[in-house]
Amino acid sequence: MYAHDESRDQWTQLPPPDQVEAASTSLRMLADPTRMRMLWLLSGDEYDVSSLAAAVGIARPAVSQHLAKLRLAGLVSLHRDGRRALYRARGGHVRRLLAEVMNAADHHLHGIPDHD
């Protein structure tokens, strides 16, 4: 069940409760502007905590806390390169979700009409 599917049948039944809960958690994580900026950057490249802190303009401990929340929500992944921990958005579905949210915000800000 995906939002980009054109079938109206998918909208006639509620998704499973655990899926709704996971989706709500993901959206709560995106509700923070700092996490949204971080996830935007992580959608394009891998970052370690220090480089992400410099790019977003906040302290490293704050970046680490935000990354931990994003990881728990399944929005970012971590891999190690030696002693360095590198983070990145977890898959194309995360990038598409972020792009859709930004497109919706752009439409709202600039009065672009919806086309269903």
Biopython code that builds the backbone (N, CA, C, O; Angstrom):
import numpy as np
from Bio.PDB.StructureBuilder import StructureBuilder

atoms = [
    (1, "MET", "N", (0.853, -1.172, 0.000)),
    (1, "MET", "CA", (0.000, 0.000, 0.000)),
    (1, "MET", "C", (0.900, 1.237, 0.000)),
    (1, "MET", "O", (1.597, 1.497, 0.981)),
    (2, "TYR", "N", (0.889, 1.985, -1.077)),
    (2, "TYR", "CA", (1.708, 3.169, -1.212)),
    (2, "TYR", "C", (0.867, 4.344, -1.662)),
    (2, "TYR", "O", (-0.067, 4.188, -2.449)),
    (3, "ALA", "N", (1.209, 5.541, -1.150)),
    (3, "ALA", "CA", (0.417, 6.738, -1.459)),
    (3, "ALA", "C", (0.472, 7.107, -2.929)),
    (3, "ALA", "O", (-0.453, 7.739, -3.438)),
    (4, "HIS", "N", (1.545, 6.722, -3.626)),
    (4, "HIS", "CA", (1.659, 7.118, -5.027)),
    (4, "HIS", "C", (0.853, 6.215, -5.960)),
    (4, "HIS", "O", (0.731, 6.509, -7.149)),
    (5, "ASP", "N", (0.297, 5.106, -5.426)),
    (5, "ASP", "CA", (-0.574, 4.264, -6.247)),
    (5, "ASP", "C", (-1.844, 5.028, -6.576)),
    (5, "ASP", "O", (-2.351, 5.785, -5.749)),
    (6, "GLU", "N", (-2.350, 4.835, -7.760)),
    (6, "GLU", "CA", (-3.536, 5.570, -8.201)),
    (6, "GLU", "C", (-4.838, 4.873, -7.844)),
    (6, "GLU", "O", (-5.902, 5.465, -8.025)),
    (7, "SER", "N", (-4.803, 3.659, -7.353)),
    (7, "SER", "CA", (-6.012, 2.915, -7.026)),
    (7, "SER", "C", (-6.711, 3.521, -5.819)),
    (7, "SER", "O", (-6.106, 3.710, -4.764)),
    (8, "ARG", "N", (-7.995, 3.823, -5.988)),
    (8, "ARG", "CA", (-8.778, 4.369, -4.870)),
    (8, "ARG", "C", (-9.170, 3.267, -3.888)),
    (8, "ARG", "O", (-9.546, 3.562, -2.754)),
    (9, "ASP", "N", (-9.089, 2.005, -4.303)),
    (9, "ASP", "CA", (-9.456, 0.894, -3.429)),
    (9, "ASP", "C", (-8.589, 0.851, -2.167)),
    (9, "ASP", "O", (-9.065, 0.460, -1.101)),
    (10, "GLN", "N", (-7.330, 1.247, -2.283)),
    (10, "GLN", "CA", (-6.434, 1.189, -1.130)),
    (10, "GLN", "C", (-6.890, 2.116, -0.009)),
    (10, "GLN", "O", (-6.521, 1.907, 1.146)),
    (11, "TRP", "N", (-7.672, 3.123, -0.323)),
    (11, "TRP", "CA", (-8.094, 4.106, 0.673)),
    (11, "TRP", "C", (-9.386, 3.713, 1.371)),
    (11, "TRP", "O", (-9.882, 4.473, 2.203)),
    (12, "THR", "N", (-9.944, 2.552, 1.059)),
    (12, "THR", "CA", (-11.221, 2.146, 1.648)),
    (12, "THR", "C", (-11.050, 1.340, 2.930)),
    (12, "THR", "O", (-12.017, 1.140, 3.665)),
    (13, "GLN", "N", (-9.833, 0.876, 3.208)),
    (13, "GLN", "CA", (-9.556, 0.123, 4.432)),
    (13, "GLN", "C", (-8.383, 0.753, 5.153)),
    (13, "GLN", "O", (-7.420, 1.206, 4.535)),
    (14, "LEU", "N", (-8.482, 0.773, 6.477)),
    (14, "LEU", "CA", (-7.397, 1.325, 7.275)),
    (14, "LEU", "C", (-6.177, 0.405, 7.227)),
    (14, "LEU", "O", (-6.321, -0.818, 7.193)),
    (15, "PRO", "N", (-4.982, 0.989, 7.224)),
    (15, "PRO", "CA", (-3.778, 0.164, 7.329)),
    (15, "PRO", "C", (-3.694, -0.469, 8.727)),
    (15, "PRO", "O", (-4.400, -0.042, 9.641)),
    (16, "PRO", "N", (-2.848, -1.467, 8.894)),
    (16, "PRO", "CA", (-2.692, -2.111, 10.203)),
    (16, "PRO", "C", (-2.214, -1.099, 11.260)),
    (16, "PRO", "O", (-1.464, -0.175, 10.945)),
    (17, "PRO", "N", (-2.650, -1.281, 12.503)),
    (17, "PRO", "CA", (-2.287, -0.330, 13.569)),
    (17, "PRO", "C", (-0.782, -0.127, 13.752)),
    (17, "PRO", "O", (-0.338, 0.995, 13.994)),
    (18, "ASP", "N", (0.004, -1.195, 13.640)),
    (18, "ASP", "CA", (1.451, -1.034, 13.820)),
    (18, "ASP", "C", (2.063, -0.192, 12.701)),
    (18, "ASP", "O", (3.023, 0.543, 12.929)),
    (19, "GLN", "N", (1.514, -0.298, 11.506)),
    (19, "GLN", "CA", (1.992, 0.519, 10.386)),
    (19, "GLN", "C", (1.628, 1.988, 10.601)),
    (19, "GLN", "O", (2.434, 2.873, 10.314)),
    (20, "VAL", "N", (0.421, 2.251, 11.104)),
    (20, "VAL", "CA", (0.003, 3.625, 11.395)),
    (20, "VAL", "C", (0.900, 4.220, 12.476)),
    (20, "VAL", "O", (1.305, 5.379, 12.382)),
    (21, "GLU", "N", (1.208, 3.436, 13.492)),
    (21, "GLU", "CA", (2.071, 3.920, 14.581)),
    (21, "GLU", "C", (3.480, 4.244, 14.070)),
    (21, "GLU", "O", (4.046, 5.279, 14.423)),
    (22, "ALA", "N", (4.039, 3.368, 13.246)),
    (22, "ALA", "CA", (5.376, 3.602, 12.689)),
    (22, "ALA", "C", (5.379, 4.843, 11.798)),
    (22, "ALA", "O", (6.322, 5.633, 11.837)),
    (23, "ALA", "N", (4.333, 5.015, 10.999)),
    (23, "ALA", "CA", (4.236, 6.192, 10.129)),
    (23, "ALA", "C", (4.112, 7.470, 10.957)),
    (23, "ALA", "O", (4.719, 8.488, 10.625)),
    (24, "SER", "N", (3.330, 7.417, 12.029)),
    (24, "SER", "CA", (3.175, 8.578, 12.905)),
    (24, "SER", "C", (4.500, 8.952, 13.559)),
    (24, "SER", "O", (4.827, 10.132, 13.683)),
    (25, "THR", "N", (5.253, 7.954, 13.971)),
    (25, "THR", "CA", (6.576, 8.208, 14.561)),
    (25, "THR", "C", (7.489, 8.881, 13.546)),
    (25, "THR", "O", (8.185, 9.841, 13.877)),
    (26, "SER", "N", (7.491, 8.387, 12.321)),
    (26, "SER", "CA", (8.325, 8.997, 11.278)),
    (26, "SER", "C", (7.935, 10.448, 11.048)),
    (26, "SER", "O", (8.804, 11.310, 10.925)),
    (27, "LEU", "N", (6.645, 10.725, 10.988)),
    (27, "LEU", "CA", (6.201, 12.103, 10.769)),
    (27, "LEU", "C", (6.528, 13.003, 11.954)),
    (27, "LEU", "O", (6.836, 14.181, 11.771)),
    (28, "ARG", "N", (6.464, 12.457, 13.172)),
    (28, "ARG", "CA", (6.871, 13.253, 14.345)),
    (28, "ARG", "C", (8.345, 13.622, 14.253)),
    (28, "ARG", "O", (8.738, 14.724, 14.634)),
    (29, "MET", "N", (9.152, 12.709, 13.752)),
    (29, "MET", "CA", (10.583, 13.002, 13.608)),
    (29, "MET", "C", (10.804, 14.116, 12.587)),
    (29, "MET", "O", (11.706, 14.938, 12.746)),
    (30, "LEU", "N", (9.987, 14.141, 11.549)),
    (30, "LEU", "CA", (10.106, 15.184, 10.530)),
    (30, "LEU", "C", (9.522, 16.518, 10.985)),
    (30, "LEU", "O", (9.749, 17.543, 10.342)),
    (31, "ALA", "N", (8.778, 16.516, 12.079)),
    (31, "ALA", "CA", (8.141, 17.747, 12.559)),
    (31, "ALA", "C", (9.142, 18.726, 13.171)),
    (31, "ALA", "O", (8.774, 19.859, 13.479)),
    (32, "ASP", "N", (10.367, 18.326, 13.349)),
    (32, "ASP", "CA", (11.406, 19.194, 13.900)),
    (32, "ASP", "C", (12.236, 19.774, 12.748)),
    (32, "ASP", "O", (12.801, 19.013, 11.963)),
    (33, "PRO", "N", (12.320, 21.110, 12.631)),
    (33, "PRO", "CA", (13.064, 21.714, 11.509)),
    (33, "PRO", "C", (14.528, 21.289, 11.428)),
    (33, "PRO", "O", (15.057, 21.113, 10.331)),
    (34, "THR", "N", (15.184, 21.123, 12.565)),
    (34, "THR", "CA", (16.592, 20.703, 12.535)),
    (34, "THR", "C", (16.721, 19.303, 11.974)),
    (34, "THR", "O", (17.583, 19.043, 11.134)),
    (35, "ARG", "N", (15.866, 18.399, 12.434)),
    (35, "ARG", "CA", (15.925, 17.028, 11.906)),
    (35, "ARG", "C", (15.583, 17.001, 10.424)),
    (35, "ARG", "O", (16.147, 16.207, 9.671)),
    (36, "MET", "N", (14.670, 17.857, 10.002)),
    (36, "MET", "CA", (14.320, 17.898, 8.587)),
    (36, "MET", "C", (15.519, 18.363, 7.756)),
    (36, "MET", "O", (15.806, 17.793, 6.703)),
    (37, "ARG", "N", (16.215, 19.392, 8.229)),
    (37, "ARG", "CA", (17.420, 19.856, 7.512)),
    (37, "ARG", "C", (18.475, 18.754, 7.450)),
    (37, "ARG", "O", (19.086, 18.515, 6.409)),
    (38, "MET", "N", (18.673, 18.093, 8.581)),
    (38, "MET", "CA", (19.661, 17.018, 8.620)),
    (38, "MET", "C", (19.283, 15.905, 7.650)),
    (38, "MET", "O", (20.125, 15.428, 6.889)),
    (39, "LEU", "N", (18.031, 15.497, 7.675)),
    (39, "LEU", "CA", (17.585, 14.413, 6.799)),
    (39, "LEU", "C", (17.699, 14.808, 5.335)),
    (39, "LEU", "O", (18.004, 13.975, 4.481)),
    (40, "TRP", "N", (17.452, 16.084, 5.049)),
    (40, "TRP", "CA", (17.614, 16.574, 3.673)),
    (40, "TRP", "C", (19.055, 16.354, 3.210)),
    (40, "TRP", "O", (19.288, 15.816, 2.127)),
    (41, "LEU", "N", (20.012, 16.769, 4.028)),
    (41, "LEU", "CA", (21.426, 16.586, 3.670)),
    (41, "LEU", "C", (21.786, 15.105, 3.579)),
    (41, "LEU", "O", (22.508, 14.688, 2.674)),
    (42, "LEU", "N", (21.278, 14.318, 4.523)),
    (42, "LEU", "CA", (21.580, 12.885, 4.539)),
    (42, "LEU", "C", (20.939, 12.145, 3.374)),
    (42, "LEU", "O", (21.321, 11.015, 3.072)),
    (43, "SER", "N", (19.981, 12.763, 2.727)),
    (43, "SER", "CA", (19.370, 12.161, 1.538)),
    (43, "SER", "C", (20.286, 12.268, 0.327)),
    (43, "SER", "O", (20.142, 11.514, -0.635)),
    (44, "GLY", "N", (21.222, 13.199, 0.375)),
    (44, "GLY", "CA", (22.120, 13.399, -0.750)),
    (44, "GLY", "C", (23.501, 12.810, -0.582)),
    (44, "GLY", "O", (24.197, 12.564, -1.568)),
    (45, "ASP", "N", (23.915, 12.574, 0.681)),
    (45, "ASP", "CA", (25.275, 12.111, 0.913)),
    (45, "ASP", "C", (25.389, 11.538, 2.315)),
    (45, "ASP", "O", (24.473, 11.666, 3.128)),
    (46, "GLU", "N", (26.511, 10.912, 2.587)),
    (46, "GLU", "CA", (26.819, 10.430, 3.929)),
    (46, "GLU", "C", (27.529, 11.540, 4.705)),
    (46, "GLU", "O", (28.294, 12.319, 4.137)),
    (47, "TYR", "N", (27.266, 11.596, 5.999)),
    (47, "TYR", "CA", (27.902, 12.571, 6.874)),
    (47, "TYR", "C", (28.291, 11.898, 8.173)),
    (47, "TYR", "O", (27.615, 10.983, 8.642)),
    (48, "ASP", "N", (29.406, 12.369, 8.757)),
    (48, "ASP", "CA", (29.688, 12.018, 10.135)),
    (48, "ASP", "C", (29.104, 13.127, 11.009)),
    (48, "ASP", "O", (28.645, 14.146, 10.493)),
    (49, "VAL", "N", (29.119, 12.937, 12.308)),
    (49, "VAL", "CA", (28.479, 13.881, 13.216)),
    (49, "VAL", "C", (29.098, 15.273, 13.088)),
    (49, "VAL", "O", (28.373, 16.268, 13.054)),
    (50, "SER", "N", (30.426, 15.356, 13.016)),
    (50, "SER", "CA", (31.088, 16.661, 12.955)),
    (50, "SER", "C", (30.750, 17.425, 11.683)),
    (50, "SER", "O", (30.459, 18.620, 11.743)),
    (51, "SER", "N", (30.783, 16.762, 10.545)),
    (51, "SER", "CA", (30.488, 17.456, 9.290)),
    (51, "SER", "C", (29.014, 17.836, 9.203)),
    (51, "SER", "O", (28.674, 18.875, 8.638)),
    (52, "LEU", "N", (28.143, 17.005, 9.756)),
    (52, "LEU", "CA", (26.722, 17.334, 9.758)),
    (52, "LEU", "C", (26.450, 18.509, 10.703)),
    (52, "LEU", "O", (25.637, 19.379, 10.391)),
    (53, "ALA", "N", (27.120, 18.536, 11.842)),
    (53, "ALA", "CA", (26.979, 19.659, 12.781)),
    (53, "ALA", "C", (27.407, 20.957, 12.122)),
    (53, "ALA", "O", (26.741, 21.982, 12.275)),
    (54, "ALA", "N", (28.515, 20.923, 11.386)),
    (54, "ALA", "CA", (28.985, 22.128, 10.700)),
    (54, "ALA", "C", (28.005, 22.550, 9.606)),
    (54, "ALA", "O", (27.742, 23.741, 9.439)),
    (55, "ALA", "N", (27.472, 21.603, 8.874)),
    (55, "ALA", "CA", (26.561, 21.923, 7.769)),
    (55, "ALA", "C", (25.240, 22.507, 8.266)),
    (55, "ALA", "O", (24.677, 23.400, 7.633)),
    (56, "VAL", "N", (24.747, 22.007, 9.393)),
    (56, "VAL", "CA", (23.456, 22.449, 9.920)),
    (56, "VAL", "C", (23.617, 23.624, 10.879)),
    (56, "VAL", "O", (22.675, 24.382, 11.107)),
    (57, "GLY", "N", (24.823, 23.771, 11.443)),
    (57, "GLY", "CA", (25.089, 24.892, 12.329)),
    (57, "GLY", "C", (24.634, 24.691, 13.760)),
    (57, "GLY", "O", (24.220, 25.641, 14.425)),
    (58, "ILE", "N", (24.711, 23.454, 14.238)),
    (58, "ILE", "CA", (24.393, 23.188, 15.647)),
    (58, "ILE", "C", (25.507, 22.349, 16.258)),
    (58, "ILE", "O", (26.359, 21.819, 15.545)),
    (59, "ALA", "N", (25.494, 22.232, 17.578)),
    (59, "ALA", "CA", (26.543, 21.511, 18.304)),
    (59, "ALA", "C", (26.484, 20.010, 18.024)),
    (59, "ALA", "O", (25.416, 19.451, 17.772)),
    (60, "ARG", "N", (27.648, 19.374, 18.075)),
    (60, "ARG", "CA", (27.739, 17.932, 17.828)),
    (60, "ARG", "C", (26.856, 17.098, 18.756)),
    (60, "ARG", "O", (26.213, 16.157, 18.290)),
    (61, "PRO", "N", (26.801, 17.413, 20.066)),
    (61, "PRO", "CA", (25.912, 16.607, 20.921)),
    (61, "PRO", "C", (24.439, 16.677, 20.486)),
    (61, "PRO", "O", (23.717, 15.683, 20.568)),
    (62, "ALA", "N", (24.008, 17.839, 20.030)),
    (62, "ALA", "CA", (22.623, 17.969, 19.547)),
    (62, "ALA", "C", (22.415, 17.140, 18.285)),
    (62, "ALA", "O", (21.377, 16.498, 18.126)),
    (63, "VAL", "N", (23.399, 17.152, 17.388)),
    (63, "VAL", "CA", (23.308, 16.337, 16.169)),
    (63, "VAL", "C", (23.221, 14.860, 16.540)),
    (63, "VAL", "O", (22.420, 14.121, 15.968)),
    (64, "SER", "N", (24.033, 14.435, 17.485)),
    (64, "SER", "CA", (24.000, 13.026, 17.906)),
    (64, "SER", "C", (22.636, 12.642, 18.457)),
    (64, "SER", "O", (22.132, 11.559, 18.162)),
    (65, "GLN", "N", (22.040, 13.509, 19.245)),
    (65, "GLN", "CA", (20.710, 13.224, 19.795)),
    (65, "GLN", "C", (19.658, 13.134, 18.692)),
    (65, "GLN", "O", (18.815, 12.237, 18.702)),
    (66, "HIS", "N", (19.712, 14.069, 17.739)),
    (66, "HIS", "CA", (18.768, 14.033, 16.620)),
    (66, "HIS", "C", (18.970, 12.781, 15.780)),
    (66, "HIS", "O", (17.996, 12.149, 15.372)),
    (67, "LEU", "N", (20.220, 12.413, 15.513)),
    (67, "LEU", "CA", (20.494, 11.206, 14.719)),
    (67, "LEU", "C", (19.983, 9.950, 15.417)),
    (67, "LEU", "O", (19.483, 9.036, 14.762)),
    (68, "ALA", "N", (20.105, 9.900, 16.732)),
    (68, "ALA", "CA", (19.610, 8.738, 17.473)),
    (68, "ALA", "C", (18.099, 8.605, 17.288)),
    (68, "ALA", "O", (17.594, 7.500, 17.091)),
    (69, "LYS", "N", (17.386, 9.709, 17.351)),
    (69, "LYS", "CA", (15.932, 9.670, 17.150)),
    (69, "LYS", "C", (15.581, 9.258, 15.729)),
    (69, "LYS", "O", (14.665, 8.463, 15.519)),
    (70, "LEU", "N", (16.308, 9.795, 14.751)),
    (70, "LEU", "CA", (16.054, 9.445, 13.356)),
    (70, "LEU", "C", (16.348, 7.970, 13.094)),
    (70, "LEU", "O", (15.650, 7.323, 12.313)),
    (71, "ARG", "N", (17.379, 7.442, 13.744)),
    (71, "ARG", "CA", (17.688, 6.010, 13.601)),
    (71, "ARG", "C", (16.603, 5.149, 14.212)),
    (71, "ARG", "O", (16.190, 4.154, 13.616)),
    (72, "LEU", "N", (16.133, 5.521, 15.404)),
    (72, "LEU", "CA", (15.077, 4.745, 16.053)),
    (72, "LEU", "C", (13.806, 4.726, 15.215)),
    (72, "LEU", "O", (13.071, 3.737, 15.216)),
    (73, "ALA", "N", (13.547, 5.812, 14.501)),
    (73, "ALA", "CA", (12.364, 5.891, 13.638)),
    (73, "ALA", "C", (12.591, 5.188, 12.299)),
    (73, "ALA", "O", (11.669, 5.099, 11.488)),
    (74, "GLY", "N", (13.799, 4.690, 12.058)),
    (74, "GLY", "CA", (14.093, 3.980, 10.813)),
    (74, "GLY", "C", (14.302, 4.890, 9.618)),
    (74, "GLY", "O", (14.181, 4.451, 8.474)),
    (75, "LEU", "N", (14.617, 6.167, 9.875)),
    (75, "LEU", "CA", (14.781, 7.117, 8.771)),
    (75, "LEU", "C", (16.227, 7.273, 8.317)),
    (75, "LEU", "O", (16.472, 7.688, 7.184)),
    (76, "VAL", "N", (17.184, 6.952, 9.171)),
    (76, "VAL", "CA", (18.590, 7.007, 8.779)),
    (76, "VAL", "C", (19.273, 5.698, 9.142)),
    (76, "VAL", "O", (18.843, 4.975, 10.041)),
    (77, "SER", "N", (20.336, 5.418, 8.426)),
    (77, "SER", "CA", (21.142, 4.237, 8.720)),
    (77, "SER", "C", (22.563, 4.691, 9.044)),
    (77, "SER", "O", (22.972, 5.807, 8.722)),
    (78, "LEU", "N", (23.280, 3.815, 9.676)),
    (78, "LEU", "CA", (24.638, 4.077, 10.121)),
    (78, "LEU", "C", (25.536, 2.963, 9.618)),
    (78, "LEU", "O", (25.168, 1.789, 9.657)),
    (79, "HIS", "N", (26.710, 3.337, 9.146)),
    (79, "HIS", "CA", (27.736, 2.329, 8.930)),
    (79, "HIS", "C", (29.075, 2.916, 9.339)),
    (79, "HIS", "O", (29.255, 4.133, 9.372)),
    (80, "ARG", "N", (29.986, 2.050, 9.640)),
    (80, "ARG", "CA", (31.292, 2.486, 10.132)),
    (80, "ARG", "C", (32.340, 2.366, 9.035)),
    (80, "ARG", "O", (32.372, 1.404, 8.267)),
    (81, "ASP", "N", (33.191, 3.377, 8.994)),
    (81, "ASP", "CA", (34.354, 3.388, 8.116)),
    (81, "ASP", "C", (35.552, 3.546, 9.038)),
    (81, "ASP", "O", (35.988, 4.657, 9.337)),
    (82, "GLY", "N", (36.077, 2.401, 9.486)),
    (82, "GLY", "CA", (37.105, 2.438, 10.519)),
    (82, "GLY", "C", (36.474, 2.896, 11.823)),
    (82, "GLY", "O", (35.522, 2.284, 12.307)),
    (83, "ARG", "N", (37.007, 3.975, 12.392)),
    (83, "ARG", "CA", (36.454, 4.507, 13.639)),
    (83, "ARG", "C", (35.359, 5.542, 13.395)),
    (83, "ARG", "O", (34.682, 5.974, 14.328)),
    (84, "ARG", "N", (35.196, 5.929, 12.149)),
    (84, "ARG", "CA", (34.212, 6.956, 11.800)),
    (84, "ARG", "C", (32.830, 6.368, 11.578)),
    (84, "ARG", "O", (32.674, 5.373, 10.870)),
    (85, "ALA", "N", (31.829, 6.990, 12.186)),
    (85, "ALA", "CA", (30.439, 6.585, 11.983)),
    (85, "ALA", "C", (29.836, 7.495, 10.923)),
    (85, "ALA", "O", (29.857, 8.718, 11.060)),
    (86, "LEU", "N", (29.301, 6.895, 9.869)),
    (86, "LEU", "CA", (28.706, 7.657, 8.773)),
    (86, "LEU", "C", (27.208, 7.387, 8.702)),
    (86, "LEU", "O", (26.759, 6.244, 8.794)),
    (87, "TYR", "N", (26.447, 8.465, 8.536)),
    (87, "TYR", "CA", (24.993, 8.386, 8.494)),
    (87, "TYR", "C", (24.493, 8.769, 7.116)),
    (87, "TYR", "O", (25.117, 9.551, 6.398)),
    (88, "ARG", "N", (23.336, 8.190, 6.763)),
    (88, "ARG", "CA", (22.703, 8.497, 5.481)),
    (88, "ARG", "C", (21.204, 8.189, 5.603)),
    (88, "ARG", "O", (20.792, 7.365, 6.419)),
    (89, "ALA", "N", (20.409, 8.861, 4.786)),
    (89, "ALA", "CA", (18.974, 8.562, 4.754)),
    (89, "ALA", "C", (18.793, 7.104, 4.369)),
    (89, "ALA", "O", (19.538, 6.582, 3.539)),
    (90, "ARG", "N", (17.831, 6.457, 4.954)),
    (90, "ARG", "CA", (17.644, 5.015, 4.770)),
    (90, "ARG", "C", (16.712, 4.718, 3.603)),
    (90, "ARG", "O", (15.530, 4.439, 3.799)),
    (91, "GLY", "N", (17.241, 4.777, 2.410)),
    (91, "GLY", "CA", (16.506, 4.354, 1.229)),
    (91, "GLY", "C", (15.744, 5.455, 0.518)),
    (91, "GLY", "O", (15.542, 6.554, 1.034)),
    (92, "GLY", "N", (15.329, 5.107, -0.691)),
    (92, "GLY", "CA", (14.610, 6.042, -1.541)),
    (92, "GLY", "C", (13.260, 6.448, -0.975)),
    (92, "GLY", "O", (12.788, 7.551, -1.249)),
    (93, "HIS", "N", (12.627, 5.578, -0.188)),
    (93, "HIS", "CA", (11.324, 5.924, 0.385)),
    (93, "HIS", "C", (11.437, 7.121, 1.327)),
    (93, "HIS", "O", (10.513, 7.929, 1.409)),
    (94, "VAL", "N", (12.551, 7.242, 2.031)),
    (94, "VAL", "CA", (12.758, 8.392, 2.934)),
    (94, "VAL", "C", (12.942, 9.661, 2.110)),
    (94, "VAL", "O", (12.376, 10.704, 2.439)),
    (95, "ARG", "N", (13.724, 9.577, 1.051)),
    (95, "ARG", "CA", (13.925, 10.743, 0.171)),
    (95, "ARG", "C", (12.607, 11.169, -0.476)),
    (95, "ARG", "O", (12.326, 12.363, -0.580)),
    (96, "ARG", "N", (11.805, 10.209, -0.907)),
    (96, "ARG", "CA", (10.512, 10.545, -1.518)),
    (96, "ARG", "C", (9.565, 11.177, -0.503)),
    (96, "ARG", "O", (8.850, 12.124, -0.831)),
    (97, "LEU", "N", (9.553, 10.667, 0.712)),
    (97, "LEU", "CA", (8.715, 11.240, 1.765)),
    (97, "LEU", "C", (9.121, 12.687, 2.025)),
    (97, "LEU", "O", (8.267, 13.572, 2.093)),
    (98, "LEU", "N", (10.395, 12.922, 2.168)),
    (98, "LEU", "CA", (10.892, 14.272, 2.412)),
    (98, "LEU", "C", (10.585, 15.188, 1.232)),
    (98, "LEU", "O", (10.185, 16.335, 1.431)),
    (99, "ALA", "N", (10.765, 14.704, 0.019)),
    (99, "ALA", "CA", (10.465, 15.502, -1.173)),
    (99, "ALA", "C", (8.978, 15.853, -1.230)),
    (99, "ALA", "O", (8.630, 16.985, -1.566)),
    (100, "GLU", "N", (8.104, 14.912, -0.911)),
    (100, "GLU", "CA", (6.661, 15.178, -0.922)),
    (100, "GLU", "C", (6.281, 16.227, 0.120)),
    (100, "GLU", "O", (5.474, 17.117, -0.148)),
    (101, "VAL", "N", (6.868, 16.115, 1.306)),
    (101, "VAL", "CA", (6.588, 17.092, 2.367)),
    (101, "VAL", "C", (7.050, 18.480, 1.928)),
    (101, "VAL", "O", (6.335, 19.460, 2.133)),
    (102, "MET", "N", (8.225, 18.573, 1.332)),
    (102, "MET", "CA", (8.736, 19.863, 0.872)),
    (102, "MET", "C", (7.894, 20.407, -0.280)),
    (102, "MET", "O", (7.657, 21.613, -0.354)),
    (103, "ASN", "N", (7.440, 19.535, -1.176)),
    (103, "ASN", "CA", (6.560, 19.977, -2.265)),
    (103, "ASN", "C", (5.236, 20.495, -1.721)),
    (103, "ASN", "O", (4.725, 21.509, -2.197)),
    (104, "ALA", "N", (4.677, 19.811, -0.730)),
    (104, "ALA", "CA", (3.430, 20.272, -0.119)),
    (104, "ALA", "C", (3.630, 21.638, 0.531)),
    (104, "ALA", "O", (2.765, 22.507, 0.424)),
    (105, "ALA", "N", (4.762, 21.832, 1.205)),
    (105, "ALA", "CA", (5.060, 23.125, 1.829)),
    (105, "ALA", "C", (5.209, 24.217, 0.773)),
    (105, "ALA", "O", (4.732, 25.336, 0.960)),
    (106, "ASP", "N", (5.864, 23.892, -0.327)),
    (106, "ASP", "CA", (6.034, 24.860, -1.418)),
    (106, "ASP", "C", (4.677, 25.252, -1.998)),
    (106, "ASP", "O", (4.432, 26.428, -2.264)),
    (107, "HIS", "N", (3.807, 24.283, -2.192)),
    (107, "HIS", "CA", (2.461, 24.558, -2.714)),
    (107, "HIS", "C", (1.687, 25.449, -1.746)),
    (107, "HIS", "O", (0.994, 26.378, -2.160)),
    (108, "HIS", "N", (1.814, 25.157, -0.467)),
    (108, "HIS", "CA", (1.118, 25.961, 0.547)),
    (108, "HIS", "C", (1.654, 27.384, 0.560)),
    (108, "HIS", "O", (0.876, 28.337, 0.598)),
    (109, "LEU", "N", (2.966, 27.542, 0.531)),
    (109, "LEU", "CA", (3.585, 28.869, 0.615)),
    (109, "LEU", "C", (3.323, 29.720, -0.622)),
    (109, "LEU", "O", (3.183, 30.939, -0.521)),
    (110, "HIS", "N", (3.257, 29.085, -1.780)),
    (110, "HIS", "CA", (3.151, 29.837, -3.029)),
    (110, "HIS", "C", (1.784, 29.735, -3.696)),
    (110, "HIS", "O", (1.608, 30.194, -4.824)),
    (111, "GLY", "N", (0.820, 29.140, -3.008)),
    (111, "GLY", "CA", (-0.534, 29.084, -3.513)),
    (111, "GLY", "C", (-0.705, 28.272, -4.775)),
    (111, "GLY", "O", (-1.580, 28.568, -5.589)),
    (112, "ILE", "N", (0.115, 27.254, -4.952)),
    (112, "ILE", "CA", (0.013, 26.404, -6.130)),
    (112, "ILE", "C", (-1.189, 25.482, -5.942)),
    (112, "ILE", "O", (-1.277, 24.801, -4.920)),
    (113, "PRO", "N", (-2.118, 25.440, -6.899)),
    (113, "PRO", "CA", (-3.305, 24.578, -6.726)),
    (113, "PRO", "C", (-2.958, 23.101, -6.810)),
    (113, "PRO", "O", (-2.010, 22.701, -7.486)),
    (114, "ASP", "N", (-3.749, 22.305, -6.109)),
    (114, "ASP", "CA", (-3.589, 20.848, -6.160)),
    (114, "ASP", "C", (-4.169, 20.309, -7.444)),
    (114, "ASP", "O", (-5.133, 20.860, -7.977)),
    (115, "HIS", "N", (-3.590, 19.238, -7.943)),
    (115, "HIS", "CA", (-4.097, 18.550, -9.127)),
    (115, "HIS", "C", (-4.294, 17.094, -8.790)),
    (115, "HIS", "O", (-3.335, 16.322, -8.813)),
    (116, "ASP", "N", (-5.506, 16.700, -8.477)),
    (116, "ASP", "CA", (-5.792, 15.286, -8.155)),
    (116, "ASP", "C", (-6.226, 14.539, -9.373)),
    (116, "ASP", "O", (-6.508, 13.343, -9.296)),
]
sb = StructureBuilder()
sb.init_structure("model")
sb.init_model(0)
sb.init_chain("A")
sb.init_seg("    ")
for serial, (resi, resn, name, xyz) in enumerate(atoms, 1):
    if name == "N":
        sb.init_residue(resn, " ", resi, " ")
    sb.init_atom(name, np.array(xyz, "f"), 0.0, 1.0, " ", f" {name:<3s}", serial, name[0])
structure = sb.get_structure()
